Amino acid sequence: MPAAASAGPDWEGVRLHVVSGKGGTGKTTVAAALALALAKEGRRTLLIEVEERQGIAELFGIAALPYEERKVAGGRGHGEVFALAIDIEQALLEYLEMFYKLGRAGKALRKLGFIDFATTIAPGLRDVLLTGKACEAVRRRRPDGRPVYDAVVMDAPPTGRVTRFLNINTEVAGLARMGPIYTQSQAVMRVIQSPETAVHMVTLLEEMPVQETVDGIEDLHAAKLPLGGVFVNMVRPPVLDAAAVLAADGADHEEELALALTEAGLGGRRTSGGGPSAAVRKLVGPLLEQGREHAARVELEREQRRDIQGLKLPTYELPQLSGGVDLGGLYRLATELRNQGAA
């Protein structure tokens, strides 16, 4: 069951929300909805994409995001949502300029293919750059000392890679034990392992996504990374109530259903003996089969909910939106998250 609405949001004090999930669960959609939900009462949020897919731009119906922070929406209550799609080449050039003052030499390295070479042979460097950009946004302050962004939401890599992505100390250990890269990784880990960070998982009420969620949370816990909540996406309301589901499970209701359809005026006249017509009887089989399939799905979803509840983490449920996700749909999901205490 979703988390009950509370006096305040569940993640008070959290400023970096990392959103992961199995591919196909809609983690980018959930990350965007969470960023909108957090942008309330004049607050500013930053939504960061690290996989270079331009999924955020597609969701908000805008042109591809450049490597700079752009306002993409206003939140309820006059808040603002900014977005950033991290370009790994630009991020590395920025890093080289910051620590080594390479300037034009850095651009020459890009032309020579050094950027791709460096991030391929040293994947830990890539992760330091990506996570470092998010953590820098968390730490950034205005002249008066207030944070530039009240919250940062990262659309992170999928479940199977997110622990390694965040636990950059392990990756960097074989890359550098001193110098700017090591220093940067230590600064990043101080943010990621702090109470200001929460790693959320997105799942569906299906066996494989739920199992990946369970496994992913175990990995995060073993790595001592801060666990967040579980966001159950694309939840479909049951068409049948609990009693109807039980009745449809393996029972033979052909005659009963045929009579009910006849009473409802479907299938034309009754037979001369007063029974259901042949047209009605043709409907009965497919309808019962659909009912049984629905009953099986509802029972499977109940089992998956039990597994999710066993994680003992705050859980939120988001409805499946008909017709796809547009900006209006994102606002609807954001409202659901706020009503359930996620923001």
MILO-346898 format. One record per residue (C-alpha): residue number from 0; chain; x negated, y, z; residue in three letters. Coordinates in nm, 2 decimals. Each point is the difference from the previous one (the first is absolute). Example, Ala and Ser with C-alpha at 12.3 -4.5 7.8 and 13.67 -1.06 7.14 Angstrom:
residues 2
DONU  pos  unit       X       Y       Z  code
DONU    0     A   -1.23   -0.45    0.78   ala
DONU    1     A   -0.14    0.34   -0.07   ser
***
This chain:
residues 343
DONU  pos  unit       X       Y       Z  code
DONU    0     A    0.00    0.00    0.00   met
DONU    1     A   -0.12    0.36   -0.06   pro
DONU    2     A   -0.13    0.20    0.28   ala
DONU    3     A    0.26    0.19    0.19   ala
DONU    4     A    0.00    0.38   -0.01   ala
DONU    5     A   -0.19    0.14    0.29   ser
DONU    6     A   -0.04    0.34    0.17   ala
DONU    7     A   -0.32    0.06   -0.20   gly
DONU    8     A   -0.18   -0.16   -0.29   pro
DONU    9     A   -0.18   -0.33    0.06   asp
DONU   10     A   -0.33    0.14   -0.13   trp
DONU   11     A   -0.03    0.32    0.20   glu
DONU   12     A   -0.37    0.09    0.00   gly
DONU   13     A   -0.09   -0.21   -0.31   val
DONU   14     A   -0.14    0.22   -0.28   arg
DONU   15     A   -0.13   -0.26   -0.24   leu
DONU   16     A    0.26   -0.25   -0.13   his
DONU   17     A   -0.16   -0.27   -0.21   val
DONU   18     A    0.27   -0.19   -0.20   val
DONU   19     A   -0.08   -0.34   -0.15   ser
DONU   20     A    0.20   -0.30   -0.12   gly
DONU   21     A    0.01   -0.28   -0.26   lys
DONU   22     A    0.02    0.11   -0.36   gly
DONU   23     A    0.36    0.04   -0.11   gly
DONU   24     A    0.14    0.09    0.35   thr
DONU   25     A    0.02    0.38   -0.08   gly
DONU   26     A   -0.28    0.12    0.23   lys
DONU   27     A   -0.05    0.32   -0.21   thr
DONU   28     A    0.37    0.07    0.03   thr
DONU   29     A   -0.01   -0.05    0.37   val
DONU   30     A   -0.31    0.21    0.04   ala
DONU   31     A    0.17    0.29   -0.19   ala
DONU   32     A    0.32   -0.03    0.20   ala
DONU   33     A   -0.21    0.00    0.32   leu
DONU   34     A   -0.18    0.31   -0.11   ala
DONU   35     A    0.33    0.17   -0.07   leu
DONU   36     A    0.14   -0.11    0.34   ala
DONU   37     A   -0.30    0.14    0.18   leu
DONU   38     A    0.03    0.33   -0.18   ala
DONU   39     A    0.27    0.15    0.23   lys
DONU   40     A    0.05    0.32    0.20   glu
DONU   41     A   -0.27    0.19   -0.19   gly
DONU   42     A   -0.26   -0.29    0.01   arg
DONU   43     A   -0.24   -0.07   -0.28   arg
DONU   44     A   -0.10   -0.35   -0.11   thr
DONU   45     A   -0.25   -0.12   -0.25   leu
DONU   46     A    0.07   -0.32   -0.21   leu
DONU   47     A   -0.32   -0.16   -0.13   ile
DONU   48     A   -0.03   -0.26   -0.27   glu
DONU   49     A   -0.32   -0.20   -0.01   val
DONU   50     A    0.06   -0.26   -0.28   glu
DONU   51     A   -0.01    0.24   -0.30   glu
DONU   52     A    0.34   -0.12   -0.13   arg
DONU   53     A    0.18    0.34    0.01   gln
DONU   54     A    0.29   -0.17    0.17   gly
DONU   55     A    0.08    0.31    0.21   ile
DONU   56     A    0.03    0.22   -0.31   ala
DONU   57     A    0.24   -0.25   -0.16   glu
DONU   58     A    0.21   -0.01    0.32   leu
DONU   59     A    0.03    0.38    0.02   phe
DONU   60     A    0.05    0.04   -0.37   gly
DONU   61     A   -0.30    0.22   -0.05   ile
DONU   62     A   -0.30    0.01   -0.23   ala
DONU   63     A   -0.31   -0.21    0.10   ala
DONU   64     A   -0.16    0.14    0.32   leu
DONU   65     A   -0.34    0.15   -0.04   pro
DONU   66     A   -0.27   -0.04    0.26   tyr
DONU   67     A    0.13    0.27    0.22   glu
DONU   68     A    0.28    0.04    0.25   glu
DONU   69     A    0.33    0.11   -0.16   arg
DONU   70     A    0.34    0.07    0.15   lys
DONU   71     A    0.25   -0.26   -0.13   val
DONU   72     A    0.31    0.05    0.22   ala
DONU   73     A    0.15    0.19    0.29   gly
DONU   74     A    0.11   -0.20    0.29   gly
DONU   75     A    0.33    0.02    0.19   arg
DONU   76     A   -0.02    0.30    0.24   gly
DONU   77     A   -0.23    0.20   -0.22   his
DONU   78     A   -0.30   -0.23    0.03   gly
DONU   79     A   -0.24   -0.06   -0.29   glu
DONU   80     A   -0.15   -0.31   -0.16   val
DONU   81     A   -0.33    0.03   -0.19   phe
DONU   82     A   -0.16   -0.29   -0.20   ala
DONU   83     A   -0.35   -0.10   -0.10   leu
DONU   84     A   -0.10   -0.27   -0.24   ala
DONU   85     A   -0.37   -0.08    0.08   ile
DONU   86     A   -0.22   -0.04   -0.30   asp
DONU   87     A   -0.30   -0.21    0.11   ile
DONU   88     A   -0.24    0.17   -0.24   glu
DONU   89     A    0.10    0.35    0.12   gln
DONU   90     A   -0.02   -0.12    0.36   ala
DONU   91     A   -0.36   -0.13   -0.05   leu
DONU   92     A   -0.11    0.31   -0.18   leu
DONU   93     A    0.15    0.21    0.29   glu
DONU   94     A   -0.19   -0.22    0.25   tyr
DONU   95     A   -0.33    0.03   -0.19   leu
DONU   96     A    0.04    0.38   -0.02   glu
DONU   97     A    0.09    0.02    0.37   met
DONU   98     A   -0.29   -0.20    0.13   phe
DONU   99     A   -0.26    0.02   -0.27   tyr
DONU  100     A    0.08    0.33   -0.18   lys
DONU  101     A   -0.04   -0.18   -0.34   leu
DONU  102     A    0.22    0.25   -0.19   gly
DONU  103     A   -0.05   -0.05   -0.38   arg
DONU  104     A   -0.22   -0.31    0.07   ala
DONU  105     A    0.30   -0.17    0.15   gly
DONU  106     A    0.20    0.06   -0.32   lys
DONU  107     A   -0.29   -0.14   -0.20   ala
DONU  108     A    0.02   -0.31    0.21   leu
DONU  109     A    0.37   -0.03   -0.09   arg
DONU  110     A   -0.08    0.01   -0.37   lys
DONU  111     A   -0.26   -0.27    0.04   leu
DONU  112     A    0.25   -0.23    0.16   gly
DONU  113     A   -0.16    0.02    0.35   phe
DONU  114     A    0.34    0.05    0.17   ile
DONU  115     A    0.14   -0.33   -0.12   asp
DONU  116     A   -0.32   -0.18    0.06   phe
DONU  117     A   -0.03    0.13    0.36   ala
DONU  118     A    0.36   -0.08    0.10   thr
DONU  119     A   -0.02   -0.34   -0.16   thr
DONU  120     A   -0.31   -0.12    0.17   ile
DONU  121     A    0.09    0.16    0.33   ala
DONU  122     A    0.38   -0.03    0.04   pro
DONU  123     A   -0.04    0.11    0.36   gly
DONU  124     A   -0.11    0.34   -0.13   leu
DONU  125     A    0.32    0.03   -0.20   arg
DONU  126     A    0.21   -0.07    0.31   asp
DONU  127     A   -0.20    0.25    0.21   val
DONU  128     A    0.08    0.26   -0.26   leu
DONU  129     A    0.37   -0.08   -0.02   leu
DONU  130     A    0.06   -0.03    0.37   thr
DONU  131     A   -0.23    0.29    0.07   gly
DONU  132     A    0.22    0.23   -0.21   lys
DONU  133     A    0.31   -0.09    0.20   ala
DONU  134     A   -0.19    0.04    0.34   cys
DONU  135     A   -0.13    0.34   -0.11   glu
DONU  136     A    0.35    0.11   -0.07   ala
DONU  137     A    0.10   -0.11    0.35   val
DONU  138     A   -0.29    0.19    0.16   arg
DONU  139     A    0.03    0.32   -0.21   arg
DONU  140     A    0.10    0.31    0.20   arg
DONU  141     A    0.14    0.34   -0.07   arg
DONU  142     A   -0.18    0.31    0.12   pro
DONU  143     A    0.22    0.00    0.31   asp
DONU  144     A   -0.10   -0.35    0.09   gly
DONU  145     A    0.33   -0.17   -0.11   arg
DONU  146     A   -0.01   -0.30   -0.23   pro
DONU  147     A    0.04    0.08   -0.37   val
DONU  148     A    0.23   -0.30   -0.02   tyr
DONU  149     A    0.22   -0.13    0.28   asp
DONU  150     A   -0.02   -0.35   -0.15   ala
DONU  151     A   -0.18   -0.18   -0.28   val
DONU  152     A    0.16   -0.31   -0.16   val
DONU  153     A   -0.23   -0.23   -0.20   met
DONU  154     A    0.14   -0.23   -0.27   asp
DONU  155     A   -0.26   -0.27    0.07   ala
DONU  156     A   -0.11   -0.31   -0.18   pro
DONU  157     A    0.21   -0.32    0.03   pro
DONU  158     A    0.02   -0.22    0.31   thr
DONU  159     A   -0.27   -0.24   -0.11   gly
DONU  160     A   -0.26    0.28   -0.02   arg
DONU  161     A    0.11    0.26    0.25   val
DONU  162     A   -0.20   -0.13    0.30   thr
DONU  163     A   -0.32   -0.01   -0.19   arg
DONU  164     A    0.08    0.34   -0.15   phe
DONU  165     A    0.04    0.16    0.34   leu
DONU  166     A   -0.27   -0.19    0.19   asn
DONU  167     A   -0.27    0.18   -0.19   ile
DONU  168     A   -0.26   -0.06    0.27   asn
DONU  169     A   -0.03   -0.36   -0.11   thr
DONU  170     A   -0.05    0.10   -0.37   glu
DONU  171     A   -0.24    0.28    0.07   val
DONU  172     A   -0.22   -0.21    0.24   ala
DONU  173     A   -0.17   -0.16   -0.30   gly
DONU  174     A   -0.01    0.33   -0.19   leu
DONU  175     A   -0.16    0.24    0.24   ala
DONU  176     A   -0.10    0.01    0.37   arg
DONU  177     A   -0.08    0.37    0.00   met
DONU  178     A    0.05    0.31   -0.21   gly
DONU  179     A    0.31    0.18   -0.14   pro
DONU  180     A    0.19   -0.31   -0.10   ile
DONU  181     A   -0.04   -0.16    0.34   tyr
DONU  182     A    0.09    0.33    0.17   thr
DONU  183     A    0.30    0.04   -0.22   gln
DONU  184     A    0.12   -0.36    0.07   ser
DONU  185     A   -0.03    0.06    0.38   gln
DONU  186     A    0.21    0.32   -0.02   ala
DONU  187     A    0.26   -0.18   -0.21   val
DONU  188     A    0.02   -0.29    0.25   met
DONU  189     A    0.04    0.23    0.29   arg
DONU  190     A    0.32    0.13   -0.16   val
DONU  191     A    0.13   -0.34   -0.13   ile
DONU  192     A   -0.05   -0.17    0.34   gln
DONU  193     A    0.15    0.29    0.20   ser
DONU  194     A    0.36    0.03    0.13   pro
DONU  195     A    0.05    0.26   -0.27   glu
DONU  196     A    0.02   -0.28   -0.26   thr
DONU  197     A    0.26   -0.27   -0.07   ala
DONU  198     A   -0.01   -0.27   -0.27   val
DONU  199     A    0.35   -0.08   -0.12   his
DONU  200     A    0.11   -0.30   -0.20   met
DONU  201     A    0.27   -0.01   -0.27   val
DONU  202     A    0.18   -0.33   -0.07   thr
DONU  203     A    0.31   -0.15   -0.15   leu
DONU  204     A    0.23   -0.25    0.15   leu
DONU  205     A   -0.17   -0.28   -0.20   glu
DONU  206     A   -0.23   -0.27    0.11   glu
DONU  207     A   -0.32    0.09   -0.17   met
DONU  208     A    0.00    0.38    0.08   pro
DONU  209     A    0.09   -0.08    0.36   val
DONU  210     A   -0.28   -0.26    0.03   gln
DONU  211     A   -0.25    0.25   -0.15   glu
DONU  212     A    0.12    0.26    0.26   thr
DONU  213     A   -0.05   -0.25    0.29   val
DONU  214     A   -0.34   -0.09   -0.13   asp
DONU  215     A   -0.10    0.36   -0.07   gly
DONU  216     A    0.10    0.11    0.35   ile
DONU  217     A   -0.20   -0.28    0.15   glu
DONU  218     A   -0.30    0.12   -0.20   asp
DONU  219     A    0.05    0.36    0.12   leu
DONU  220     A    0.03   -0.11    0.36   his
DONU  221     A   -0.32   -0.21   -0.03   ala
DONU  222     A   -0.18    0.30   -0.14   ala
DONU  223     A    0.13    0.22    0.28   lys
DONU  224     A    0.17    0.23   -0.24   leu
DONU  225     A    0.31    0.19    0.13   pro
DONU  226     A    0.32   -0.17   -0.09   leu
DONU  227     A    0.30    0.20   -0.11   gly
DONU  228     A    0.35   -0.11   -0.09   gly
DONU  229     A    0.16   -0.24   -0.25   val
DONU  230     A    0.21    0.16   -0.28   phe
DONU  231     A    0.25   -0.25   -0.15   val
DONU  232     A    0.07    0.14   -0.34   asn
DONU  233     A    0.28   -0.05   -0.26   met
DONU  234     A    0.24   -0.16    0.25   val
DONU  235     A    0.33   -0.11   -0.16   arg
DONU  236     A    0.31    0.00    0.21   pro
DONU  237     A    0.17   -0.34    0.04   pro
DONU  238     A    0.32   -0.03   -0.22   val
DONU  239     A    0.14   -0.27    0.23   leu
DONU  240     A    0.04    0.03    0.37   asp
DONU  241     A   -0.15   -0.26    0.23   ala
DONU  242     A    0.31   -0.22    0.01   ala
DONU  243     A    0.03    0.00   -0.38   ala
DONU  244     A   -0.37   -0.09   -0.03   val
DONU  245     A    0.05   -0.30    0.23   leu
DONU  246     A    0.31   -0.11   -0.19   ala
DONU  247     A   -0.18    0.02   -0.34   ala
DONU  248     A   -0.29   -0.21    0.12   asp
DONU  249     A    0.06   -0.35   -0.15   gly
DONU  250     A    0.38    0.00    0.04   ala
DONU  251     A    0.25   -0.09   -0.27   asp
DONU  252     A    0.25    0.29   -0.04   his
DONU  253     A    0.09   -0.04   -0.36   glu
DONU  254     A    0.38   -0.05    0.05   glu
DONU  255     A    0.01    0.27    0.27   glu
DONU  256     A   -0.18    0.25   -0.22   leu
DONU  257     A    0.22   -0.09   -0.30   ala
DONU  258     A    0.31    0.07    0.20   leu
DONU  259     A   -0.13    0.32    0.14   ala
DONU  260     A   -0.09    0.13   -0.35   leu
DONU  261     A    0.34   -0.10   -0.12   thr
DONU  262     A    0.17    0.19    0.28   glu
DONU  263     A   -0.21    0.30   -0.09   ala
DONU  264     A    0.15    0.00   -0.35   gly
DONU  265     A   -0.30   -0.13   -0.19   leu
DONU  266     A    0.00   -0.26   -0.28   gly
DONU  267     A    0.36    0.05   -0.12   gly
DONU  268     A    0.30   -0.21    0.09   arg
DONU  269     A    0.00   -0.31    0.22   arg
DONU  270     A    0.04   -0.34   -0.15   thr
DONU  271     A    0.34   -0.16   -0.02   ser
DONU  272     A   -0.07   -0.18    0.32   gly
DONU  273     A   -0.08    0.33    0.17   gly
DONU  274     A   -0.37   -0.05    0.02   gly
DONU  275     A   -0.29    0.23   -0.12   pro
DONU  276     A   -0.04    0.04   -0.38   ser
DONU  277     A   -0.28   -0.15   -0.20   ala
DONU  278     A   -0.15    0.35   -0.04   ala
DONU  279     A   -0.02    0.04    0.38   val
DONU  280     A   -0.16   -0.34    0.04   arg
DONU  281     A   -0.28    0.11   -0.25   lys
DONU  282     A   -0.08    0.29    0.23   leu
DONU  283     A   -0.02   -0.21    0.32   val
DONU  284     A   -0.33   -0.19   -0.07   gly
DONU  285     A   -0.21    0.30   -0.09   pro
DONU  286     A    0.14    0.21    0.29   leu
DONU  287     A   -0.08   -0.28    0.25   leu
DONU  288     A   -0.35   -0.04   -0.14   glu
DONU  289     A   -0.06    0.37    0.03   gln
DONU  290     A    0.13   -0.01    0.36   gly
DONU  291     A   -0.23   -0.29    0.09   arg
DONU  292     A   -0.30    0.19   -0.15   glu
DONU  293     A    0.09    0.31    0.19   his
DONU  294     A    0.04   -0.21    0.32   ala
DONU  295     A   -0.34   -0.15   -0.05   ala
DONU  296     A   -0.16    0.34   -0.06   arg
DONU  297     A    0.16    0.14    0.32   val
DONU  298     A   -0.13   -0.29    0.20   glu
DONU  299     A   -0.35    0.04   -0.15   leu
DONU  300     A    0.00    0.37    0.09   glu
DONU  301     A    0.10   -0.09    0.35   arg
DONU  302     A   -0.30   -0.23    0.03   glu
DONU  303     A   -0.23    0.27   -0.13   gln
DONU  304     A    0.14    0.25    0.24   arg
DONU  305     A   -0.07   -0.23    0.29   arg
DONU  306     A   -0.37   -0.03   -0.12   asp
DONU  307     A   -0.02    0.38   -0.02   ile
DONU  308     A    0.15    0.04    0.35   gln
DONU  309     A   -0.26   -0.25    0.13   gly
DONU  310     A   -0.27    0.26   -0.08   leu
DONU  311     A    0.15    0.22    0.27   lys
DONU  312     A   -0.07    0.32   -0.19   leu
DONU  313     A    0.24    0.29   -0.08   pro
DONU  314     A    0.20   -0.10   -0.30   thr
DONU  315     A    0.19    0.22   -0.25   tyr
DONU  316     A    0.24   -0.11   -0.28   glu
DONU  317     A    0.04    0.19   -0.32   leu
DONU  318     A    0.29   -0.07   -0.24   pro
DONU  319     A   -0.04   -0.11   -0.36   gln
DONU  320     A    0.08    0.30   -0.22   leu
DONU  321     A    0.21   -0.06   -0.31   ser
DONU  322     A   -0.13    0.14   -0.32   gly
DONU  323     A   -0.36    0.03    0.12   gly
DONU  324     A   -0.18    0.26    0.22   val
DONU  325     A    0.01    0.37   -0.09   asp
DONU  326     A   -0.06    0.30    0.22   leu
DONU  327     A    0.35   -0.01    0.13   gly
DONU  328     A   -0.05   -0.37    0.09   gly
DONU  329     A   -0.33    0.09    0.18   leu
DONU  330     A    0.19    0.26    0.21   tyr
DONU  331     A    0.26   -0.26    0.09   arg
DONU  332     A   -0.27   -0.25    0.11   leu
DONU  333     A   -0.17    0.28    0.20   ala
DONU  334     A    0.32    0.07    0.18   thr
DONU  335     A    0.03   -0.37    0.08   glu
DONU  336     A   -0.35    0.00    0.15   leu
DONU  337     A    0.07    0.31    0.21   arg
DONU  338     A    0.33   -0.15    0.12   asn
DONU  339     A   -0.18   -0.32    0.11   gln
DONU  340     A   -0.27    0.19    0.19   gly
DONU  341     A   -0.29   -0.05   -0.25   ala
DONU  342     A   -0.05    0.38   -0.03   ala
***
